[in-house]
């Protein structure tokens, strides 16, 4: 089935305790598309870059089966740029530079050829842009998932709530879930947030794994314990991309299949953090992903005896 | 099989955002014995209390199948007392009062009737006392597990290392693992710590679950997401007690069975935090425990398709 991703395609510059990069390719849309491509071969992207964005990277994304018709290239303008520095524990970071550039006036135009897409993943963008995408699709996709962040809760909560009412799956981290719900307990937070619209809520807890809430059911996926986390940038988007790529390629939105999709997303995220930026997503093969998924099976699998 | 626990039997006074208690019954040995009793019916305890300790509580512990011959009652002395206040997030606490009392001169005498015990769990006590217990058993138990804490790393690291060299399983939390190994990554920490002696390392991460390391294998057990954590006191000891009670009752120290034992310990810990002190451990039935274990199966269980 086809998957449409709307998300930033951007430049990042990253500092971690292990080193720093020059401007490298980043953006939620990039991580999502690369990650989803391990499962779903029929992808489309809506995004915007400046004329400074390298054609080789667009070609790379296209080579993974991603239709880039909807990737606008703005003449005379510059690509979105973010720069950040991670602290020693890798769990917190300072933003050094944010240059919105082309993203500041992003109008998400949907090419006619994208109409009828089966699955939709809205990467972290303004809730208004996310809503425009939903409204501009003539038919509602089978499943709509979205990411967001505390920034939008701070400055555009009403807008965010309007968009949340339209989606099926919300994918956010624990801190964002607490801010959105005003509840510390993630169980309580999940009820408040699901009352806002999304029937499914995925709460990412970084090195502590991820939770999926739906009706009275909850599923927990561990994160793979790693010797080193080299660069966490894009891990959340990689997770979301792997999740939706798996859902779209299996065309199955059941709770049981969402569990598998979360493991698939977690496996890809565990690769992502091993090198800077998208490097590992460009290096690894589908076979590598399957091997990593098997590690998750070993990590989480247990078989209770019925009687002792 | 029989299980010997060595650990404090004490008074606690606890303050949490939900309320506060007067002096209630606590201590690692108490939590461990009550928790293990859901699985293992042949338990023994070595500990010490003052004459202020209520006979009803000793009777309660004995009624769970725990031989209290080794529980010394010191005439004219007072029981160990700890008082603490939890912060709003429940993840950190201040110690308000620590009165060692009888624990300050604790000499862990092993009754003759305890010799030949099958399994040994050393609750958090001075590493010297823990080592004395091992040395005073004429036959080495099939499996020796121990707990410890940062306090002993601060003031008695050499002693601690001598004791660690004698045990099979170390059960500590993530902060303690980092301090003991001087490594932030828990994967690296687990290697450093297992080189000190314990072939098995369990790292408790509180609301984020627990990890079991052995050789090149790792298992992750989630914590049950709860609406409220009412009082975390004793959750770690309850976990350890459930773990060793399960191991002893099944007489199986294989990695696969340790996974089950960790789930059993996690289930009991998830009950423990629902009320103050040992209240829930006194309230619940074995049937309740089995139901809670089933919740963990639902929480963690997934079945990857071989091909998609």
Interface residues (C-beta under 8 A of the other chain):
Chain A: X39 X88 X89 X184 X185 X186 X187 X188 X205 X208 X209 X211 X217 X218 X219 X220 X221 X222 X225 X226 X227 X228 X246 X249 X250 X256 X259 X260 X263 X293 X297 X298 X299 X300 X302 X303 X304 X305 X308
Chain B: X39 X88 X89 X184 X185 X186 X187 X188 X205 X208 X209 X211 X217 X218 X219 X220 X221 X222 X225 X226 X227 X228 X246 X249 X250 X256 X259 X260 X263 X293 X297 X298 X299 X300 X302 X303 X304 X305 X308
